[in-house]
């Protein structure tokens, strides 16, 4: 994944990681590029927010804001060790059904009133998803395993991993058994996909799309069941049904980035017609004129 930093946003191309500034150290480059998926949509809380950071902070406790700011800085190792995540994904030591206990804790968190609580849950989901991507694609690796960061009892951690791998399988396709920290992907899917009817946030559909795409890439075959979910979210994002649609009307750079992500989604499933439509939209947002595409498959 090639990430080119341009002012306040990232542009994506398929290649290795580089940045514009040649004066940056390797550590600084890694710190800037550990997120395959940009963090900017996290700021899209309300239309025409004068200060997106302050807009995010409103309604959060100091502890919650400390957690959110850690995620925004890309420090996912520290974020997963935060008390907010521990409370959301806590496990007792005597459970025989760890995933059910984790899902129950998430349900209790979503029952709390207030938009700020949903923001915290969304940020926790983003931290889990980005951490999984960091562990398996971009690096650097975490110094500790997931159970240590989340302070799960040692005797329960192996049961969690085996149960997670089983649940991440779909229609006979097994999740890649050697992937690192599959618990993080399951946590992200639990928050972004399985609780979609309760979690409320304007950018939820966008992050749900990303979660589904990452999940698909842990399976050996492309599955129609996941494409159906992806296509539903894609159509919501395109036809104005999703709340994020109105937030993107005034920002062509973000709208173009979404179109590029949708192009990639469609190409992954060989959906060439919608892929071409999304690419045309992305070029229009970027101010590019028509580009001819050639290749063995057209």
C-alpha positions in Angstrom: 0.0 0.0 0.0 1.5 3.3 -1.1 0.4 6.3 1.0 1.3 9.7 -0.2 0.8 12.5 2.4 -0.7 15.6 0.9 -1.5 18.5 3.3 -4.1 17.2 5.7 -5.2 14.0 4.0 -3.8 10.8 2.5 -4.1 9.6 -1.0 -3.9 5.9 -1.7 -2.2 3.8 -4.4 -1.1 0.2 -4.5 2.6 0.0 -3.8 5.0 0.2 -0.9 4.8 2.9 1.8 6.5 6.2 1.1 5.9 9.8 2.1 6.6 13.2 0.4 9.1 14.4 3.0 12.5 12.7 2.5 13.8 14.4 5.7 11.6 12.2 7.9 13.2 9.4 9.8 12.1 5.8 9.2 10.3 5.9 12.6 8.4 9.1 11.7 7.4 7.6 8.3 6.1 4.5 9.9 4.3 6.5 12.5 2.6 8.6 9.8 1.7 5.6 7.6 0.6 2.8 10.0 -3.0 3.4 9.1 -4.0 1.9 5.7 -7.3 3.6 6.1 -7.3 7.3 6.9 -8.4 8.7 10.2 -10.0 11.9 8.8 -13.6 10.5 8.4 -13.6 10.1 12.2 -13.8 13.9 12.4 -17.0 14.1 10.3 -19.4 14.4 13.2 -21.6 17.2 12.1 -22.0 19.3 9.0 -19.9 22.5 8.9 -18.1 21.9 12.2 -15.8 24.9 12.8 -13.3 22.9 14.8 -13.5 19.1 14.1 -11.3 18.2 17.1 -13.4 20.3 19.5 -16.5 18.9 17.9 -15.2 15.4 18.7 -14.3 16.3 22.2 -17.7 17.8 23.2 -19.5 15.6 25.6 -16.6 13.3 26.4 -15.0 12.8 29.8 -11.3 13.5 30.2 -10.6 9.8 30.2 -12.7 9.2 27.0 -11.0 12.1 25.3 -7.6 10.8 26.3 -8.5 7.5 24.6 -9.9 9.1 21.5 -6.8 11.4 21.1 -4.5 8.4 21.4 -6.4 6.7 18.5 -6.2 9.9 16.4 -2.5 9.9 16.9 -2.2 6.4 15.6 -0.9 4.9 18.8 -3.0 1.8 18.8 -0.8 -0.2 21.1 -1.4 2.4 23.8 -5.1 2.8 22.8 -5.8 -1.0 23.3 -4.2 -0.8 26.7 -6.6 2.0 27.8 -9.2 1.6 30.5 -12.0 2.5 28.0 -11.2 -0.6 25.9 -10.7 -2.8 29.0 -14.1 -1.9 30.2 -15.7 -2.5 26.8 -14.0 -5.9 26.3 -13.5 -7.2 29.8 -13.5 -10.9 30.5 -13.9 -12.9 33.7 -11.6 -15.8 34.4 -14.2 -18.5 34.7 -16.2 -18.1 31.5 -16.7 -21.0 29.1 -18.3 -18.7 26.5 -16.0 -15.7 26.2 -17.4 -14.3 23.0 -20.9 -14.2 24.4 -19.6 -12.4 27.5 -17.8 -9.8 25.3 -20.9 -9.3 23.2 -23.0 -8.8 26.4 -20.5 -6.1 27.6 -20.7 -4.3 24.2 -24.5 -4.4 24.4 -24.4 -2.8 27.9 -22.2 -0.1 26.6 -24.5 0.7 23.7 -27.5 0.9 26.1 -26.0 4.0 27.7 -27.6 7.2 26.5 -25.7 10.0 24.8 -24.0 10.6 21.5 -20.6 10.7 23.2 -20.9 7.0 24.3 -21.5 6.0 20.7 -18.5 8.0 19.6 -16.3 6.2 22.1 -17.6 2.8 20.9 -16.9 3.8 17.3 -13.4 4.9 18.2 -12.8 1.6 20.0 -13.9 -0.2 16.8 -11.6 1.9 14.7 -8.7 1.2 17.0 -9.3 -2.6 16.8 -9.6 -2.6 13.0 -6.6 -0.4 12.5 -4.6 -2.5 14.9 -5.5 -5.6 13.0 -4.3 -4.0 9.8 -1.1 -2.8 11.5 -0.4 -6.3 12.9 -0.9 -8.1 9.5 0.0 -5.7 6.8 1.7 -2.4 7.5 3.6 -3.0 10.8 5.3 -2.3 13.1 4.2 -5.4 15.2 3.0 -4.8 18.7 5.3 -5.6 21.5 2.6 -7.5 23.4 -0.2 -9.9 22.4 -3.8 -8.9 22.5 -4.7 -10.7 25.7 -1.9 -8.9 27.5 -3.0 -5.5 26.2 -6.6 -6.2 27.1 -5.7 -7.8 30.4 -7.6 -11.0 29.7 -7.0 -13.9 32.1 -4.3 -16.1 30.8 -6.4 -19.2 31.1 -9.2 -17.7 28.9 -7.1 -16.2 26.1 -6.6 -19.5 24.1 -10.3 -20.2 24.1 -11.0 -16.7 22.8 -8.6 -17.1 19.8 -10.1 -20.5 18.8 -13.6 -19.2 19.2 -12.8 -16.1 17.2 -11.3 -18.0 14.3 -14.3 -20.2 14.1 -16.7 -17.2 14.0 -14.6 -15.4 11.4 -15.1 -18.3 9.1 -18.0 -18.0 6.6 -19.9 -20.5 4.5 -17.2 -23.2 4.9 -14.3 -20.8 4.3 -12.0 -20.7 7.2 -10.2 -17.6 8.4 -6.5 -17.7 7.7 -5.2 -19.5 10.8 -1.8 -17.7 10.9 -3.2 -14.2 10.9 -2.0 -12.2 13.8 -4.5 -11.1 16.5 -7.7 -12.2 14.8 -9.4 -11.1 18.1 -9.0 -7.5 16.9 -10.9 -8.1 13.7 -13.6 -9.9 15.5 -13.9 -7.0 18.0 -14.1 -4.5 15.1 -16.7 -6.7 13.3 -18.7 -7.0 16.5 -18.9 -3.3 17.0 -19.2 -2.1 13.3 -21.3 -4.9 11.8 -23.1 -7.0 14.4 -24.4 -4.0 16.4 -25.2 -1.8 13.4 -28.8 -1.5 14.5 -27.8 0.1 17.8 -24.6 2.0 17.1 -25.3 5.4 15.7 -22.8 7.6 14.0 -22.6 9.5 10.6 -19.5 7.7 9.5 -20.5 4.2 10.6 -21.3 2.9 7.1 -17.9 3.9 5.8 -16.1 2.1 8.6 -18.4 -0.9 8.3 -17.4 -1.1 4.6 -13.8 -1.1 5.6 -14.3 -3.8 8.2 -16.1 -6.0 5.7 -13.3 -5.6 3.2 -10.6 -6.5 5.7 -12.6 -9.5 6.8 -12.9 -10.7 3.2 -9.1 -10.6 2.8 -8.6 -13.0 5.6 -10.6 -15.7 3.7 -9.2 -17.7 0.8 -12.2 -17.2 -1.5 -14.5 -14.2 -2.3 -17.9 -14.9 -0.8 -21.2 -13.7 -2.1 -22.5 -13.4 1.4 -19.9 -10.8 2.3 -20.4 -9.1 -1.1 -24.1 -8.8 -0.4 -23.3 -6.9 2.8 -20.7 -4.8 1.1 -23.1 -4.0 -1.7 -25.8 -2.9 0.7 -23.5 -0.5 2.4 -22.1 0.7 -0.9 -25.6 1.5 -2.1 -26.4 3.3 1.1 -23.3 5.4 0.7 -24.1 6.2 -2.9 -27.8 6.9 -2.9 -27.8 9.3 0.1 -29.4 6.9 2.5 -26.3 6.9 4.7 -25.9 9.9 7.1 -22.3 10.4 5.8 -23.6 11.4 2.4 -24.7 14.8 3.4 -21.4 15.4 5.3 -19.4 14.7 2.1 -21.3 17.2 -0.1 -19.0 20.1 0.7 -15.7 18.1 0.7 -14.7 16.8 -2.7 -11.4 15.3 -1.5 -13.2 13.0 0.9 -15.9 12.2 -1.5 -13.3 11.3 -4.1 -11.5 9.1 -1.6 -14.7 7.3 -0.8 -15.3 6.7 -4.5 -11.8 5.2 -4.8 -12.5 2.8 -1.9 -15.7 1.8 -3.5 -13.9 1.2 -6.8 -11.5 -1.1 -5.0 -14.4 -3.0 -3.3 -16.1 -3.6 -6.6 -12.9 -4.7 -8.4 -12.1 -7.2 -5.6 -15.5 -8.9 -6.4 -15.0 -8.4 -10.2 -18.0 -6.0 -10.3 -16.5 -4.0 -13.3 -19.5 -1.8 -14.2 -20.0 -0.2 -10.7 -16.2 -0.1 -10.3 -15.9 2.0 -13.5 -18.7 4.3 -12.3 -17.0 4.9 -8.9 -13.7 5.5 -10.6 -15.3 8.1 -13.0 -16.8 9.8 -9.9 -13.4 9.8 -8.1 -11.7 11.4 -11.2 -14.4 14.0 -11.4 -13.9 14.9 -7.7 -10.2 15.2 -8.3 -10.7 17.4 -11.4 -9.2 14.8 -13.7 -10.3 14.5 -17.3 -11.3 11.2 -18.8 -8.6 8.5 -18.5 -8.5 5.5 -20.8 -8.0 2.1 -19.1 -6.4 -0.8 -20.9 -5.5 -4.3 -20.0 -6.1 -7.9 -20.6 -9.5 -7.7 -19.0 -10.4 -4.3 -20.6 
